[in-house]
Amino acid sequence: MQAIFWTALFLLSYTFAGYPILMRLLAKLRTDHLHQDVYSHAPKKTSISVIIAAHNETDKIKDRITNLLATDFDHEQLEIIVVSDGCDDDTARIAKSITHPCLKVIELAQRHGKAACINIAVNTAQSDILVFSDSRQSFASDALTELALPFADPDIVGVGGELHITPSGDGALSALDNYWNLERQLRSDESRFRSLVGCTGAIYAIRANTFTPIDASTILDDVVIPMQATKGGGRVIFNRAARAFDPQPLNSSREKARKTRTLAGNFQLLFHYPQWLAPWGHPQWWQLISHKHLRILAPALMLICAITNVALFNTHQLYAVLGGAQLALYSLAALGLSTRLSKFRAFAIPASFMFLNAMSILGFSYFLSSYKKKGWE
């Protein structure tokens, strides 16, 4: 019983504190060419295809295309491919009304799903670099240039940009802003150490010749595509200068939907690509387990800690202290989620932590119920 308790506690501690700290140290210690400034290479002239899969985006698609055309990237080297995925609104008509040689609109009569749309768009793309984005976000004027620059290094097969999200303000989930900041720091450290496990779906790029078609049911294209690109040993790096902006602040309803889908995608990764869990299956197997898979096991580990702690409560004073600490954490989280005390960080941080772990449970349920769906809902 003690072995089970301490193993579960260790894995929880490693997942949320140990791995980020270890990655930070490894990033600081890395001194070989993986740590060097990739921009020291003279950038080569390259072409970019920006791919957007859109379903019923009437109110967003025009602004999105206009935003991409306003970037400072050479239009002669730019291709924008919009796939209208079985839309029953004016998305395709509005996109086609924008006459520009850079723009190509593919209209699908029936809904195929985002992953299938990506495969279709890549099959028609003519550029050296593929950039993936969504309809809602916008790019900084130099975002495409910043995505392209690191590819002057032949070891770089992908580049992830940084998504800036409008702060959520006060409330039970206000600490999610801190979580997002920690996630960006972790990605930066992974990039300096070796390579990213996954990118932000709003802004990332890979070399076209490393793209492998993805399954139509894929939920996390921004993890699967970079992981497939790095199977041969190349690197996907994080470039904070490549910026995208999301106008929607974090709130409970949007974050619940987003995290449920994202965590369902993590379960999908676990079952669809079990070979990536072994050292011989992928160069980043350890990072994948530490960054993605252990997080979705956290609710089960927390339950194991609670049950075994109760069983060991009277065996040693230490277990009484640890049991009290667990009770305090859950009590603060409950108060933060259900009362106005969430404006205080002592309540907001535990509330956000419990919220994210609750989403893992919902994500698993979503994964089981949506196993054959096409990656959109």
N, C-alpha and C positions, 0 to 999 in steps of 0.2 A: 504493500500500500504506500509506504514511504517512497519507494522507487518510482511508482506511478506519479505521485504528487510532484516530486522534485523534477522529474522528466518533463511533465506538462508545464510546470512553472518556468523551467529553463527555456523551453521552446517559445513560450509566450514572451519572455524577457528578450530572447535573441531576436524574435521577429520584429518587435516594435522598438527596441533600443539597441540590442547588440549588433545586428546587421548594419543599421545606419552608421553607428559609431565605427565599426570595423571598416566599412567602406570608406568612411571619411579618412581614417588613418592610412589605408592602402592607397587612396588617391594622393595623399600628401607625400607618401614614400616613393611613389612611382616616378622614376627619373629618366627612363629610357625614352625612345622616340614616341611612345604612346602618350607621353606627358608633354611633348613639345607643342608649340603653337602651330596648328595646321595651316594658319594663314601665311606662314613664312614661304610656302610654296607659291610660285607665280601662277595665278589662276588661268586656266585654259578657257578658251571660248567654248561654251557648251549651250545646249538647247534644253528647254524645260517644257514638259507637258503637265499642266495642272488639271487634276481629275476631281470632279464633283459629281457625286450621285445624289440626285434630288427627287424627293417625293412630296408633291403638294407644297411647294415653296413659293407660291404666287407673290407673297409679300416680302420675300427676301432675295429671290434669284437675280433681279435686276441690279440691286445694290451690290450683290456679291460679285457679279461679272464686272460691273463698273469699277469696283475696288481693285480687282485684279488687273484691269487694263490701266489703272492709274499708278501701278507700281513702276519703279524705275528700271525694270529689267527690259532689255532690248526686245522690242516687239517682233523683230525679224527672227528671234530665237525662241519665241514664246508661242505655245499652243494651249488653249483652254478647251477642255472637253467636258461638256455638261451632259450627263445621262439623265433624261427624264424617265423615271421608273414607274410606268403605269399610272401617271398622274391623271386625276379626274378634275383638275382645275386648269388654270392658265399658265402653269409653269413653263411648259414647252413653247407656247406661243410667245410669251414674254421674252424668253431666252432667244428665240429665233428672230425676234424683232430688232435685236441688237446686231447690226451689220458691221462686222469687223473681220479682217482676214485671219486673226488669231483664234477666232471662236468657231468651235464645232459642236453642234447639238445633236445628240442621238436620242431619238424618241422611241421608247418601248411601249407597245400597246398594252402589255400586261405587266404586272408587278413581278419583278424577279428577286428583289432584295439587294442590299448594298454590296455584298460580296460579289454577286454575279455582275452587277453594274461595273464594279472595279475591273473585273476580268475582261468585260466587253470593251471598256474604255482603253485599257492597256493594250489590247489587241489591235486597236486602231492608232495608238499613239506613235508619233514619229521622232520623239526626242531622246536624248541621252539620259536625261534625268526625269523621273516621275515624281510629282508633288501631289500629295493627297490632302484634301481639305473638306470642310463641310459648308453648308449654305449659310449658317447663322453667323459665323465669325467673320472678321475682316482682318486683312494683313496690313502691317506697317509698309510704308512706301518702299523700303529697302529689303523686305522680307525675302523675296525670291532671290535677290542677289546674295544675301547672307546664307540662304540655303545652298546656293550653288558653289560658293567659294571653297568650302572644305573638300569638294570633290577633286580639287587639283591634287590632293594626296591620293595616290592609287590604292592605299590601304583602306580608305574610307568608302564604304558601300552605302551608307545612309546617314542622314542628318535629321535630328529632331529639333523642332523649334520650341519656343516657350509661349504658352498660352496665359494671357493675363485676364483674370476673371474679376468682374466688379465685386468689391467686398460685400459680404452679406450683412454687415452691421450687427446690431444686438440681436439676442435671441438664443434659443437652445443650441443652435448649430453655428453660432458665431465662431467657435473654435475651429470649424472646418477650414477657415482661411489659413490658420496656422498649419493644419494638416497639409494643405496644398503647397504651402511654402516649404515644408519639410520634404515633401515628395519631389519638388523641383531640386532641392539641394541634393537629395539622394541620386537623382538622375544625373546631376552634374558630376557627382563623385564617381558614379559608375562609368560615366563617359571618360573621365580622366584615368581611371584604373584600367579599363579595357573597352567596354562597349555597353550601350543601353540594352536592357531587356525588351523594353517597349517604348513607344513614342506617344505623344499626344495626337489623337486623331485629327485635331483641327489644323495641324501644321507639321508635316514630316515629308521627307524625300528619300528615294533610293535610286541607285543606278538601274536603268531599265533592263540591263542584261543580267541582273540578279533576281528579277521578279519571277516568282513561280505562281501560277494560278492557284487561288485559294478556294476551298470548298464553299459552296453556295450558302451553307448554314453558318459560316464563320461570323462570330459576333465581334471579336477583337481583331479587326484587320490591322490595327496599329501595333499589335504585338506579333501576330502571326507573320505578317509581311517582313518586318525587320528581323525576326528570328530566322526565317527562311533565308534571308539575304546574307546572314552571318554564319550559316552552316559551314561555309568554306573557310572561315577564319577571319573574314574582314571585320571592320568595325562600324558601328553606328554611333555617332557622337551627338552630344547635346550642345547646340549653339544658341545661347540665350539672346544673341543679337537678332535672331530670326523670330520676330514677334507677331503673334496673332492676338486678337482682342475679342472677348466674349461679352456682349452687352448685358447678358442676363446674370444677375447676382445669384450666389448660392442661396437656395431656400429649401425648406423641408420637402416639398412636393417634387421639385425638379431633381434635387439631390437623391431622393429616394428612388426615382425612376432611373436616373443615370447610374447610381451605384449598384442597384439591383441588376441592371443589364451588364455592367462591367464585371461584377463578381460572378454572374452567370457565365460570362466569357472566360473567366479564370477556371471555373469548373470544366468548361468545354475544352480548354487547353489541356487540362489534366487528363481527360479521357481520350481526346483526339490525338495527342502527341505524347504518349507515355515514354517514347524513346528519348525525348528531350530531358528526362530525369536522370539519365545515366551519363557518366563522364565521356563515354564513347559515342553518345547520341547527339551531343551538341556541346560546343566549346563553352557555352554560358549556362550549363546545367545547374551549377551551384547558385548562380545569381537568380535564375528562374525560380528555383525552389525557395530561396530566401526572400525574394521580393514579391513573388506572386502566390505561390502555393501554400506557404505556411500561413499567410494572412487569412485564407479562406477556411483554414482549420482552427483558427483562433476561438470561435464560439465553442467548439467541442472541447478544446483545451481548457477554456475557462470553466466549463461545466465539470470536467474531470477534476480540476483544482478545487472547486467548491465541494464536490462530493467527498473526495478523499480527505480534504481538510476537516470536514465534519467528523469523518470516521477516526481521524487522528487527534481530534481536539483535546482529549484528556490524556494523551500519551506524553506530551511535553509542553512546557509553557510557550515554546516558540510557535507551536501550531495554534495556540490561542491568540497570539499576537497577529499571526498571518491571517487567521480567520477574521479577526476584528478589522484588519486592513481591507480584506475583500468586502466585508459588510459595509464599511465606510465608503468604498468606491461605488458600490451599487446604490447605496442610499443617496450619495451626492448626484449620481447620474439620474436617478429617478426624480429627485427634486429639480434638477436642471431641465429635465424634459417636460415636467408637468406644472412648473410654477414660474413666476417671474424672477426667481433667483438666478435664472440662466444669464442675466446680465453680468453676473460675477464669474470670473474665470475659474474659480474653485469649483463651480457647478457646471459651467459651460464645457470645460475640457472633458470631464468624465461623461457628460451627456453626449458629446460628439463621438467619443470613443465607443460608447455603447450603441449609439445609432449606427455607426459604421459596421460594427460586428453583427448587429441585427440584420443589416442589409446582406451580410453573407448568407444568413439563413434564407432570406427571401430570394437571394440569387440562386441558391441551390434548388429551391422550389421552382423558380423560373426556368432553370436549365432542364429540369426533369420534364416540365410541362411543355417546353418549347424546343425539344430536341430536334424536331424535324422542320422547324420554321426557318425562314430565310434571313435571319439576322437583322431585321428592321424593328419589329415590335418590341 
